[in-house]
Structures are given as structure tokens and as C-alpha cells.
Amino acid sequence: MIDRKKFKKRYCKYCEAKIDYVDYKDLNQLKFSLSERFKIMPRRLTGNCKRHQESVTIAIKRARQTALIPYIVDRKNVVDSPFEMIR
């Protein structure tokens, strides 16, 4: 028999905290849904439900529009942690 790995069930942290509105100005909350290259992470990796993933996506796009989060990370100027730039 092949032993399959059992992964823990991912859960929506926004549902658990009973958050209705994801604010685009709260960068500490949004950085968990971004990769190290500031790409939006999918639901299967973050564990968010569909409703909160859509609101997180909209919040990240609004934060990019207001220049709180960069659209891309410069490849020439590599930093150890890009989230230190966000404050």
C-alpha cells in the first residue's frame, strides 16, 4: 500500500476572525496573501474561502492603485525580505 501524506485542513482565517470587510490600508493583513514577488496567492495555498479571496484580491488591487504595494519587484535590486519595504 502506498502511504499518502495527510495534510492539515486549511481554513479561512477571515471567517474564523469574523471579518466582513478586508481593508486595503491594512498591509499587515494583506501581506499573508502575497508571495515574495508581490503576486496574489491562490485559494488553495492561503486556505481562504471564495468570498474572502475575492475581497482580498480587490483590496490588493486597490492597495496597488494607491501605491501602498508595488506591482512588481525589481529584479536588479534584490532584497532579502520585500515585506520590510511595506510599512
DRENZASE-612795 format. One line per 3 residues: number of its first residue (from 1); their letters; for each residue x, y, z of N, C-alpha, C, CB. Coordinates in Angstrom, 1 decimal, always signed. Glycine has a CB too. Layout:
N
NUM) a) X,Y,Z,X,Y,Z,X,Y,Z,X,Y,Z; ...
% end
This chain:
87
1) mid) +0.8,-1.2,+0.0,+0.0,+0.0,+0.0,+0.9,+1.2,+0.0,-1.0,+0.0,+1.2; +0.4,+2.2,-0.7,+1.1,+3.5,-0.7,+0.6,+4.4,+0.4,+0.9,+4.2,-2.1; +1.5,+4.8,+1.2,+1.1,+5.7,+2.3,+1.0,+7.1,+1.7,+2.1,+5.7,+3.5
4) rkk) -0.1,+7.7,+1.8,-0.3,+9.1,+1.4,-0.1,+10.0,+2.5,-1.7,+9.3,+0.7; +0.4,+11.2,+2.2,+0.6,+12.2,+3.2,-0.8,+12.8,+3.6,+1.6,+13.3,+2.7; -1.0,+13.0,+4.8,-2.2,+13.6,+5.3,-1.9,+15.1,+5.6,-2.8,+12.9,+6.5
7) fkk) -2.5,+16.0,+4.9,-2.3,+17.4,+5.1,-3.3,+17.9,+6.0,-2.2,+18.2,+3.8; -3.0,+18.9,+6.8,-4.0,+19.5,+7.7,-4.9,+20.4,+6.8,-3.3,+20.4,+8.8; -6.2,+20.4,+7.2,-7.2,+21.1,+6.5,-6.9,+22.6,+6.6,-8.6,+20.8,+7.0
10) ryc) -6.9,+23.3,+5.5,-6.7,+24.7,+5.5,-8.1,+25.4,+5.9,-6.2,+25.3,+4.2; -8.0,+26.5,+6.5,-9.2,+27.2,+6.9,-9.1,+28.7,+6.6,-9.5,+27.0,+8.5; -10.2,+29.3,+6.5,-10.2,+30.7,+6.1,-10.0,+31.5,+7.4,-11.6,+31.1,+5.4
13) kyc) -8.9,+32.2,+7.5,-8.7,+33.0,+8.7,-9.6,+34.2,+8.9,-7.2,+33.4,+8.8; -10.2,+34.6,+7.8,-11.1,+35.8,+7.8,-12.4,+35.3,+8.4,-11.3,+36.4,+6.4; -12.9,+34.1,+8.0,-14.1,+33.6,+8.6,-13.9,+33.3,+10.1,-14.5,+32.3,+7.8
16) eak) -12.8,+32.8,+10.4,-12.5,+32.4,+11.8,-12.5,+33.7,+12.7,-11.2,+31.7,+12.0; -12.0,+34.8,+12.2,-11.9,+36.1,+12.9,-13.2,+36.9,+12.7,-10.7,+36.9,+12.5; -14.1,+36.4,+11.9,-15.4,+37.0,+11.6,-15.2,+38.4,+11.1,-16.2,+37.1,+12.9
19) idy) -14.3,+38.5,+10.1,-14.1,+39.8,+9.4,-15.0,+39.8,+8.1,-12.6,+39.9,+9.0; -15.8,+40.9,+8.0,-16.7,+41.1,+6.9,-16.0,+41.9,+5.8,-17.9,+41.8,+7.3; -15.2,+42.9,+6.1,-14.6,+43.7,+5.1,-13.1,+43.7,+5.3,-15.1,+45.2,+5.3
22) vdy) -12.4,+43.4,+4.2,-11.0,+43.4,+4.1,-10.5,+44.8,+3.7,-10.4,+42.3,+3.2; -9.8,+45.5,+4.6,-9.4,+46.9,+4.3,-8.1,+46.9,+3.5,-9.3,+47.7,+5.6; -8.1,+47.7,+2.5,-6.9,+47.8,+1.6,-5.8,+48.5,+2.3,-7.2,+48.4,+0.3
25) kdl) -6.0,+49.3,+3.3,-5.0,+50.0,+4.0,-4.3,+49.2,+5.1,-5.6,+51.3,+4.6; -4.8,+48.1,+5.4,-4.2,+47.2,+6.4,-3.2,+46.3,+5.8,-5.3,+46.4,+7.2; -2.0,+46.7,+5.6,-1.0,+46.0,+4.9,-0.5,+44.7,+5.6,+0.2,+46.9,+4.5
28) nql) -0.5,+44.8,+7.0,-0.1,+43.6,+7.7,-1.0,+42.4,+7.5,+0.0,+43.9,+9.2; -2.3,+42.7,+7.3,-3.2,+41.6,+7.0,-3.1,+41.1,+5.5,-4.7,+42.1,+7.3; -2.8,+42.0,+4.6,-2.7,+41.7,+3.2,-1.5,+40.9,+2.8,-2.9,+42.9,+2.4
31) kfs) -0.4,+41.1,+3.6,+0.9,+40.5,+3.2,+0.9,+39.0,+3.3,+2.0,+41.1,+4.0; -0.1,+38.4,+4.0,-0.1,+37.0,+4.1,-0.8,+36.4,+2.8,-0.9,+36.5,+5.3; -1.4,+37.2,+2.0,-2.0,+36.7,+0.8,-1.1,+37.1,-0.4,-3.3,+37.3,+0.6
34) lse) +0.1,+37.6,-0.2,+1.0,+37.9,-1.3,+2.3,+37.1,-1.2,+1.4,+39.4,-1.2; +2.8,+36.7,-2.4,+4.1,+36.0,-2.4,+5.2,+36.9,-2.2,+4.2,+35.2,-3.7; +6.5,+36.4,-2.2,+7.6,+37.3,-2.0,+7.9,+38.2,-3.2,+8.9,+36.4,-1.8
37) rfk) +7.2,+37.9,-4.3,+7.3,+38.8,-5.5,+6.1,+39.6,-5.7,+7.6,+37.9,-6.8; +5.3,+39.7,-4.6,+4.1,+40.5,-4.6,+3.0,+40.0,-5.6,+4.4,+42.0,-4.9; +2.9,+38.7,-5.8,+1.9,+38.2,-6.6,+0.8,+37.7,-5.6,+2.4,+37.0,-7.5
40) imp) -0.5,+37.7,-6.1,-1.6,+37.3,-5.3,-1.6,+35.8,-5.2,-2.9,+37.8,-5.8; -1.6,+35.2,-4.0,-1.5,+33.8,-3.8,-2.9,+33.2,-4.0,-1.0,+33.4,-2.4; -3.0,+32.0,-4.6,-4.3,+31.4,-4.8,-5.0,+30.8,-3.6,-4.2,+30.3,-5.9
43) rrl) -6.2,+30.5,-3.7,-7.0,+30.0,-2.6,-6.5,+28.7,-2.0,-8.5,+29.8,-3.0; -6.0,+27.9,-2.9,-5.5,+26.5,-2.4,-4.3,+26.6,-1.6,-5.2,+25.7,-3.6; -3.5,+27.8,-1.7,-2.4,+27.9,-0.8,-2.7,+28.7,+0.5,-1.3,+28.7,-1.6
46) tgn) -3.6,+29.7,+0.4,-3.9,+30.5,+1.5,-5.0,+29.9,+2.4,-4.3,+31.9,+1.1; -5.9,+29.1,+1.8,-7.0,+28.5,+2.5,-8.2,+29.4,+2.7,-6.5,+28.1,+3.9; -8.2,+30.5,+2.0,-9.4,+31.4,+2.1,-10.6,+30.8,+1.4,-9.0,+32.8,+1.5
49) ckr) -11.7,+31.2,+1.9,-13.0,+30.8,+1.2,-13.1,+31.8,+0.0,-14.2,+30.9,+2.2; -14.1,+31.4,-0.9,-14.2,+32.1,-2.1,-14.6,+33.6,-1.9,-15.3,+31.5,-3.0; -15.5,+33.8,-1.0,-15.9,+35.2,-0.7,-14.8,+36.1,-0.2,-17.1,+35.2,+0.3
52) hqe) -14.0,+35.6,+0.7,-12.9,+36.4,+1.3,-11.7,+36.5,+0.3,-12.4,+35.8,+2.6; -11.5,+35.5,-0.5,-10.4,+35.5,-1.5,-10.7,+36.6,-2.5,-10.3,+34.2,-2.2; -12.0,+36.8,-2.9,-12.4,+37.8,-3.9,-12.2,+39.2,-3.2,-13.8,+37.6,-4.3
55) svt) -12.5,+39.3,-2.0,-12.4,+40.6,-1.3,-10.9,+40.9,-1.1,-13.2,+40.6,+0.0; -10.1,+39.9,-0.8,-8.7,+40.1,-0.6,-8.0,+40.6,-2.0,-8.0,+38.9,-0.1; -8.5,+40.0,-3.0,-8.0,+40.3,-4.4,-8.3,+41.8,-4.7,-8.6,+39.4,-5.4
58) iai) -9.5,+42.2,-4.4,-9.9,+43.6,-4.7,-9.1,+44.5,-3.8,-11.4,+43.8,-4.4; -8.9,+44.2,-2.5,-8.2,+45.0,-1.6,-6.7,+45.2,-2.0,-8.2,+44.4,-0.2; -6.1,+44.1,-2.5,-4.7,+44.1,-3.0,-4.6,+45.0,-4.3,-4.2,+42.7,-3.3
61) kra) -5.6,+44.9,-5.1,-5.6,+45.7,-6.4,-5.8,+47.2,-6.0,-6.7,+45.3,-7.3; -6.6,+47.5,-5.0,-6.8,+48.9,-4.6,-5.5,+49.4,-3.9,-8.0,+49.0,-3.6; -4.8,+48.6,-3.1,-3.6,+49.0,-2.5,-2.5,+49.2,-3.5,-3.1,+47.9,-1.5
64) rqt) -2.5,+48.5,-4.6,-1.5,+48.7,-5.7,-1.9,+50.0,-6.4,-1.6,+47.5,-6.7; -3.1,+50.3,-6.6,-3.6,+51.5,-7.3,-3.2,+52.8,-6.5,-5.1,+51.5,-7.5; -3.2,+52.7,-5.2,-2.9,+53.8,-4.3,-1.4,+53.8,-3.9,-3.7,+53.8,-3.1
67) ali) -0.6,+52.9,-4.5,+0.8,+52.8,-4.4,+1.3,+52.4,-3.0,+1.5,+54.2,-4.7; +0.4,+51.7,-2.3,+0.8,+51.1,-1.0,+1.6,+49.8,-1.1,-0.4,+50.9,-0.1; +1.3,+49.1,-2.2,+2.0,+47.9,-2.5,+2.5,+48.0,-4.0,+1.1,+46.6,-2.4
70) pyi) +3.8,+47.6,-4.2,+4.3,+47.7,-5.6,+3.7,+46.7,-6.5,+5.8,+47.6,-5.6; +3.6,+47.0,-7.8,+3.1,+46.0,-8.8,+4.0,+44.9,-9.0,+2.8,+46.7,-10.1; +5.3,+45.2,-9.1,+6.4,+44.2,-9.3,+7.6,+44.5,-8.4,+6.8,+44.1,-10.8
73) vdr) +8.4,+43.5,-8.2,+9.7,+43.7,-7.5,+10.8,+43.8,-8.5,+9.9,+42.6,-6.5; +11.6,+44.7,-8.4,+12.7,+44.9,-9.3,+13.7,+43.8,-9.2,+13.5,+46.3,-9.1; +14.1,+43.2,-10.3,+15.0,+42.0,-10.3,+16.4,+42.4,-10.0,+14.9,+41.3,-11.6
76) knv) +16.8,+43.7,-10.4,+18.1,+44.1,-10.3,+18.5,+44.5,-8.8,+18.4,+45.4,-11.1; +17.5,+45.0,-8.1,+17.7,+45.4,-6.7,+17.0,+44.3,-5.8,+17.2,+46.8,-6.4; +17.7,+43.2,-5.6,+17.1,+42.1,-4.9,+17.3,+42.4,-3.4,+17.8,+40.8,-5.2
79) vds) +16.2,+42.3,-2.6,+16.3,+42.5,-1.2,+16.0,+41.1,-0.5,+15.3,+43.6,-0.7; +16.4,+41.0,+0.8,+16.1,+39.8,+1.5,+14.6,+39.6,+1.7,+16.9,+39.8,+2.8; +14.0,+40.6,+2.2,+12.6,+40.5,+2.6,+11.8,+41.7,+2.0,+12.3,+40.4,+4.1
82) pfe) +11.1,+41.5,+0.9,+10.4,+42.7,+0.3,+9.3,+43.2,+1.2,+9.8,+42.3,-1.0; +8.8,+42.5,+2.2,+7.8,+43.0,+3.1,+8.3,+44.0,+4.1,+7.2,+41.8,+3.9; +9.7,+44.1,+4.2,+10.2,+45.2,+5.0,+10.0,+46.6,+4.4,+11.7,+44.9,+5.3
85) mir) +9.8,+46.6,+3.1,+9.6,+47.8,+2.4,+8.2,+48.4,+2.7,+9.8,+47.7,+0.9; +7.3,+47.5,+3.0,+5.9,+47.9,+3.3,+5.8,+48.3,+4.8,+4.9,+46.7,+3.0; +5.4,+49.5,+5.0,+5.2,+50.0,+6.4,+4.2,+51.0,+6.4,+6.5,+50.5,+7.0
% end
